[in-house]
Structure formats: C-alpha cells, structure tokens
Amino acid sequence: MKFEVDEFGYYGQFGGAFIPEMLYPNVEELRENYLNIIYTKSFQEDFHYLLKDYVGRPTPLYFASRLSERYNAKIYLKREDLCHTGAHKINNTIGQILLAKRLGKKKIIAETGAGQHGVATATVCALMGMECMVYMGKHDMERQRPNVERMRILGTKVIPALSGSMTLKDATNEAMRHWINNPTDTHYIIGSVVGPHPYPDIVARFQSVISEEIKKQLIEKEGNPFPDYVIACVGGGSNAAGAFYHYLNDEHVNLIGVEAAGKGIDSGDSAATTALGKPGVLHGSKTILMQTEDGQVVEPYSISAGLDYPGIGPMHAHLFDVGRVQFMSATDDEAMNAGIELSRTEGIIPAIETAHAVAMLGKMEFAKDDVVVINLSGRGDKDLETYIKWGKY
C-alpha cells in the first residue's frame, strides 16, 4: 500500500489543491519547483547546517526510566522540546525560509495557534532578514501571550484574527486571504501538514528528520531501529507526520495519533476529528474535518491551542482511512494530568499538546519489553498560565 503523496497531490482519496483561481500561480510555482530545490546539494548543506548549529539537532532520544518502570515498558522521549524555540516547528520553518529565498520571495506570512509555529517563523525571518506577518486568533493571543511577545521582540507583526472562534482555523483563513492579495513577493509558511498540495508534502519532508533520527538513535540504544510504538499528538499533524514518516512502510511498528477530546468526544466541545469528522474540503485540501450536515465547519475546542483545529492533514486522513495509524484521544483533564505526571516523574514540563500523547500511557497495555517512543513535540513554558488556571496540581 502506498502512503506517500502521488503526482497529483493525493494521499489515497485525500489531498489535492482546492484553491481560488487567484492563488493558483503561487501554489503552482511551489509545486513545480519544491522538489528540485530542496534536494539540491546547496539546499541540503544549508538546511542541515542550520538544523545542527542553529536548531540544535539531533535532539536526544531520552530513556525515561521512572516512567518506564511505572508503565512496565521501555519508554523513550524524542526531545523536540529541546529545539531552539521550544518545539519541532523550527524544522519546517528553516526549510521553508530557505525555499522562499531560492524562489526570490521578499516577505513571509504565517498562521499560528499555540504560537510555536509563529515564534519559529518569526525566528527564521529575523535570521534571514525578511519581513514577517503572523496571523493568530485573538483568543489564542490571550492564552498564549508569551509567544505573542516573543514574535514581537523578533520583529514580527502579529495580526489578530477576529472571525469565528478566533482560533487557529480563523488565523489560517486570514493568512490565506492575505496571500491571495499579495501573490508575487510573499511566501506563506504553513505550519502543519495541511493546506493545498504541495504543502502537506513539503512540511512532512522537513519534519521527517524526526523519525530519521529516531531510527539511528534506536540502533544505538536498542540495537534495532524499529520501536513497537510511536505515539504523537495530532492537530493538523506536523509533529506526528515527522515522527511517523520513516516508519510508514514498516507495518510492524504501531503508529498512534492522539487527538484532543476536549471536554469529551460527544460533549460538543472537542477537536477529535477522526471520531467526529467526515470527508470534506478545508483550507485547500480534501481531508477529514468536523462539519455540520450541510457542510459548515464545526468550531473545535481544546484546552490546547495547538490542537484546536477542526480537521487533520490529508496524509493523516489517508493513514486513518486505511488503518495504518490508530487514532486515539485524550480529554483536557487526561492531558493535563499526564503533563503533571511527566513533570513529576521525569522533571520535564511538556507542552499541553504533547501531554495528550503522554496521556496514552495510561490507556494502553504494553508488554514488558515493548519499546515505546513518544514524540515530545514541545515544552511547557508557553502553557504555564493554562496549567495555573487549571490548577489541579
């Protein structure tokens, strides 16, 4: 079975580029050039130099001994939280800024939910001396204020999205509108494996460095590159795409994607897309999304700003559709409790997005020698206010 994108931009029945005519030149320019550019010797040298000396890769694969003892398995944490800017998002923004420069672009726009992609975009724009604008839902700006100020310190203009639920979906809408009106000099750095082709493939390729490193590190630690489980949280799904990428064709490796159940899958306040969604078009691609009977997008909810999205990327929709990835979910309280448990067991405060993945340890049964890799996609600095407001620690 084929899990990679095909020449038309589809993963099985999902993907494609459903875009206004005015966006066609932008997207077509990317589609025609991205593979030729990113696999040149000079691009790869620049990309890997920055990943090593600027981002701090490879990130450690840490054996969590106390957590392993508690759950009777060998639990490893892929420490993406130790990347510069505090999350995996920087892997993609480094790649896309290098791509944008080679395409002759002068300005960058982006959307952000939890703010980590916004910070990563602002960071690489400061590094490369490029003008940057980031769209962020007003509600997310309020609950992720430290990241808003980081972006501003880095010289980025943060623009509030005031429509809908004023979260990630709405920020993406606003960014796409901006791109339509500024097609020639501006590159849109999409932060997840969403949007029209070739974005899902671009982001997955740049994030695939995560699973590439996991394989090498497991050979060193276990004598075998193949874990029994890889677990990652899924909003749009970029960190999961990166953690799964080099294992997609190794079907003996169980891949677990974890969505945000919010206040409960059936509560009306949830972002558990695979449980609640159906096929439709969102932000330029056919995927699985939460929608009403007449196709209107249902407002998602999660305590986690980065998982507060009504759909998943088309790659993940396909992986769910064919059963290659098992999708599970964690409620707000389950995730928050898992975040506190990790903090007190291993001395690592995770991002609340990441805590959803950690919460699966209490929901799964492992054999004693099972090797479990959790992609620790971000650190919890940005979420301290949310932890404090939740207060059950």
Phi, psi and omega in degrees: 000142183266127180252345181278164179291146178266180186294342180264002177088022182247144167252100187060235180272357187251150177124221179082186179224095179261092191225155174297152181304326182293340178270348187304313181301319180299309185291321180293322176301316177297311184301320184287335191246338194298317182292319179297325181284310191287345178255014171286155181299317184293321178296312182298323177296314179296315182300310185284331173298312181291321176301320183284304191269342181253313182280325181099027179274155001286146174282148183294151165255103191263127175280115183272091191292317182289321176295321179297318179295320182294321185253008171060043177207169175269103186255122177248143177246119175279113196274064175294342177295343180270357173298150170306134185083354168093010180197172179294343189304330183296331179303315182285319183291326174300311180298316184287329178291323176294322177295315181299318180297320180289339175271000176081019181282151183248338184229154181234138168237159178203166171243157175208151178251285178289347180097347184292320177292322177298315178296317180296322178292314178301323181296311183288332176292320175297318180300320185260000178069037181247144178293141186221136173230132180238128176268134183214133179303139181303322179295319178292325178298325180288320184270354178232042187303320179303322179289328175299315181291326176300314180300317181294319177300325181283356175098011182267143174272121179260123186247121182287136171269123188252003182265165174056227181274002179057045179232204190301317180304315184287325176296321178296317177303314183294320180296319180294322176299317179299317183296322177302322183275350181224063192282333192271322187255000190243136171250135178263113176272096175286139190266351181227181182275051181235177178093180182289150172302134019258014185304311181304323180286320178301309184295318179298319180296316179292325180279347183295349174303334181296306182288331175300316179289320180304316182299313180295319183289326178290328174301316180294320187268327186238354183073016186205126183284353189254112173283170174279327181220141164239125184241132179211147176286155181225118166255269164284318169117026185287319181291325177293319178302318179292320181287330182272335199311307185275006175247000187301323182269002178257085193288351174281351174269119180280124181253127184238117174258135187241118180260169181268115177276354177061236180271009182132141185306318184260018185279344189088352176237084188207163173226030181276081190300314185291333178281329189246346190266175174211165184300141178186185181250128179220127176049041169096002177219155173279127184206197173255129180215158177280124184209159178281176180301327181263017170088009176280139182293131177279134179294124179279166174215136168204150173295340181263119183297328183282345178253004185275067187223140188277359181221185171229163178296154183297330175300314180292324177301318179292316180298324174291315184300320183266359176082013180287326177247133173271124179260131178234180179212159176229140176284170176309307184294321178297318179293315182296318177297321178294323177297318177293319179299314179297319179302318187269347179264323184237359180070030180234116177271112185272158165303151181294329173304306181302323182300333176297321178291318180299328182298341180291340179300327180275358184245354185242156176253127180243148169281158190302323183262010178299134175263118185242122176252122174255127177282106182276083198289339181197161180262162193271006181308314184294342187254010184301320179298321180292318175300317182295315180295322177297311164073004185268052177224000000 
